């Protein structure tokens, strides 16, 4: 079958799409598709453009973090590991990213609200159906170059996007993920860069702090890194409001003197401390509660050590003492001048075995 070459004005429109393609790796596919189209190989052009779409999905997945998509894939389809290599499957799993949601979300109620979303979903579906007809040996061939060009132009919004610009659709829901994800997030700074610029970091941070106090958090490191990032985005008034909300709930728990030293220490160190010269009442309230906690725990450890075996205390007692000492060392750099006298008393008691 002799291929029919498209008219020049159609080729120029296709070439404009090539020029607007931003990701170099995707541009390779679009350029090859352009030359196939120009030579009249319309089916090859469609297959190559679809490869570019899959490549874009793969770039976003790698940029956000493949672990993020694997986590949601496993959650939705446990045990179906063979499909993990499919970029489109990954993309369909994530209903929380803006572009992927725009393309793949099948929530009819949501589509009614967003005609543009519906249009994009239809464009991708139509293109995927065409690609499948041409690539799977069904005997279907493209007969009209203008129809193929229109099909390709309708998915141009994917091809001309940048993977790094992909943002999470609803950052308010991300706190659930941050609570549940058990491992330390890889490439955290890059992951966090996908939150929209209008993200309400104050609200999310308050929710995360509450989740931590209710023991709903799987990874303390993820929580602390997120809060550190959030504080960089917030002004002094927003930070103070977070401190006030957190301390109001944290101090009573700290004074309960529960048996879990690790959780109490994490609670004391959770929020980024301001410069010790700054006045911040909720920070001082938390530190005063920390002083009570330290003195009480130090006394318990000391009394137990002498009651059991002063020269050879149990291993768990030694571990608790090391934790207390490390906390004291960290707090020593955070104490404001207004609490320095009180702190010196606590410091000497907790560090008695380590001072000359």
N, C-alpha and C positions, 0 to 999 in steps of 0.2 A: 504494500500500500504506500503510495507516494504521499509524503507529508505535505500539507498545505501551509505555507508560511504566512503568519499574521501580517496585516498591514503595518506600515511603519509607525503610524500614530499610536497603535496599541502597544508596540514594542517600546515606544518612548514612555508611555504610562507605566509599564512594567519597570523600566530602567529607573524612573523616579522613585519607585518603591525600594529598589536596590540601594540608591543613594541615601534614602532615609533610614535604612537598617543600621542600627547603632552598634550592636554586639558583633565584633569581628568574626567570631565563630559561626554565628548565624548567617552573617553576610556571605560566607563561602557557599552555603546551601542556596541562598536566594540568587546569587550570581550564576551558579550552575543552572538553576531553574530558569533564569532569564535566557541563557544561551540555548537551552533546550526548547524553550517557548519560541524564541526567535527563529529556530530552525524548523519549527512546526511539530516538534515532539511534545505535544500538549500533555499527554499522560505522564511523561517523565517530569515535566515541570511541576505538576501537582504533587507527585510523590516526593520530589526534592523539597518543595515548600513545607510539606507535612514533616519531613525530617528536621527542617529548621524549627518548626513549632515544638517538636519533641526536644530538640536541643535547648530551646529556651527554657522549657520546663526543667530540664536537667540542670541548667545553669542556676536557676532560682533555687532549686533544691540544694545544690552544692553551696550556694551563697548563704542561704538561711541556715543550713545545717541539715545534712542528710539524716542525722540522728533524730531530728524533730519529726520528719515525715515518717521514718521507720516506727517511731513511737506511736504515732496516730494510726499508721497502717496496722500495726500489731493490735492496737486497741480495738479497731473496727473489724479486722479480719484475722483473729488469732490463728496462728499456725500456717497461714498461706504465705510462706516465705518465698516461694518460687516467683511470685508476682512482684517482688520488691525491686527488680531491675527495671520495671516499667515506669518510665517517668510520668506518663499520663495517669497511671494508677496512683502514684504518689500525689500528683496534683489534685486528683479528685478527692483524695482523703482529706486534704486540708481545706476546710470550709472557712478558715480563719485568715486567709490572705486575700488582699483586695483583688488583684487581677485574677487569681485562680478562682476566687469566688464568683467574679464577674463572668468567667468563662464557663465554669462547671456547675455552679449552684443550681439545683433542680427544685428548690423550694418555690412552689407556684405562687404562694402569697407574696414572697419577696419579689418575684418576677413581675407581678402586677404593679408593684410600686416602682419598679425600675425598668422602664421600657428599653433603655439602652442595654441593660444587662441581658434582657430577653433577646434582643437583637444580636448581641455578641454570642450568646449561647447557641442560637440558631446558625450563625455563621460558622462556628466551629463544628457543629454537628453536620452541617451540609458538606463542609470541606472533608471531614473524616469519612463520610459516606462515599464521596467521590474518590478519595484516595483509595479506599478499600475496593471499590469497583475496578479501578485501573491497576491495582497492585496484586490482586488475588486471582488473576486468571479467569475472570467471569465472562470474558468475551466482550465487555463493554469498552468502547473507545470514545474519546472526545471528538466531537464533530464541529464545534463552533469555538473559535479562538476567543471571541469576545466574552462568551459565557465562562470560559476558563479564567480569563483575566478578571472578570467581576468576582468570581469565586476567590481568587487570590487576594484581590484588593480588600475584600471583606474581612480577611484575617490579618490585614496589615497592622492592626492595632497590637497584635502580638509581636510580629516581626520587628516593628520599630520601637519596641520597649527595651528598657535596660534592666537586667536582672537585679542590679543593686538598688533600683528604685522600687522594687516590690515591697509593699508594706502590709503589716497585719491588718485585717479588716476591722476587728473589734478588740483593741488592746485591753478593754475592761475584762474580757474573758480570759486573758492570758494569765491572770493570777492563778486560775485553776490549774493551768498547765504547769506553771512554776511551782505550785504546791505539790503536784503529783510526780513530776519528773525526778526519779530517784538518784540519777547520776549527775556528776558535775558537768555542766553545759560546756561543750567544746566551742572554742572561738566565741566567747560570750560577747565581746564588744561588737563583733560583726553581727551576731544574732540580734542584739539589742538595737542596732542601727535600723532595723526593719520596723520599728515602732513609728507610727505617724508623728509628724511634728506637733499635732494638736492633742497628743496623748495627755490625759489627766494623770500625771505621775503622782500627784498628791493622793488622789483617791485610791489608786492601785496600791501605793505603798502602805496606806492605812489598812487596806484589806489584807495585804500580805502579813503585816505585823500582827493583826488579829488572828490570822490563820496560824502563825507561829506560836502565839500564846495558847492556842487551843490544840497544840500538838498535831497540826494537820500538814506539817511541812516535811518533805522527804529529804531535801538537800539544803542544809544551812548555808553552804557556800554559795549556791545559786541565789538564795534570798539576800544574803549580805552584798553580793556583787550587784544585784539589781538595785537595791536601796542606795548603794554608793553612786551608781549611775543616775538614779532618780534625783538624789540630792544635788548633783551637778547641774541638773536642769531646773531646779526650784530656787525661788528667792528666799531670803531670810525669814519672811513672815510665814511662807508655806512650810519651811523646815520646822519652824517653832510650833506650828499647829500639829505637825506629825509627832514631834517630841511630846507635846502635851497629851495628845490622844493615847500615845503608846504608854507613857509613864503612868497615866491614870489607871491602866489595866495591869501593867507590868509590876509595879511596886507591891501591891497586895500579894501577887503570886510569889514574888521574891521573898517576902517576909513570912510566907507560909513555912519556909524552911523544909521544903520537900527533900527527899533523899537523893534526887538526881542533881549532882553538882554540875555536870556538863551543861544541862539545859539552863540552869541559873546563870552560869558564866556566859553562855551564848546570849541570853537575854540582856545581860549587862552590857555586852559589847556589840549588840545588834546594830544600833544606829551610829552613823558617823558623828563623832564628837567635834564640837566647834573648838576654835582656839581657846586655850585656857583663860585668855584675857577677856573673852566675851562673856557677857552676863546672860545666863539662860536658866531660869528657875526650874523647869522640869528636869534638866540635866542634873542640877544640884540635888533635886529630890531623889532621882535615881541613884546618884552616888551615895547619898546618905543611907539609902536602903542597902546599897552594896556594902557599905562599911559594916552595917549590922550583920549582914550575911557572912562577910569575911571573918569577923570576930567570932561569931557563933560556930562556923564550920571549923575554924582554926582551933577553937577550944575543944570541940568534939574530937578532932583528930588527935590533938595532944593528949587529952584524957584517955582516949582509947589506947593510944600507943603505950602510955605508961602503965595502964591497967593490964595490958596483955603482955607485951615484951618490949621494953624500951630499946634494947639493943638490936632487936630483930622484929620490927613491926610487920604485920601482914602486908602482902603485896598491894591489896586494894587501898589500904591506908596510905601507903607510900605514893601510889598513883594520885590519890586525892590531894595529898600534900603538894605534889608537883604541880597539879592544876591550879591550886590556890596561889602558889608562888608565881606561876606564869601570869595569872590574872593580876596580881599585885604589880608585877613589872609593867604590864600593859597599861594599867590604870595610872601608874606613877607619872606617865607622860600626858595625862588628860586632866589632872586635878586642877581646878581653878584656885587662884590665890585665896579666895574667901574660905575655902575648905582645907587649906594647907595644914593648919594646926591639928585639926581633927584627923586628917589623913596621916600625919606623922605618927600619931598614937597607934592607928591601925597597922601602919606599915611596920613599925617596930615589933608589934606582937606577932604578925604573920611571918616576918623575916627573921625572927629571933635566932633560929638555928643557922642562919646564913650570914648574919652580921658579925663583924670582928668584935 
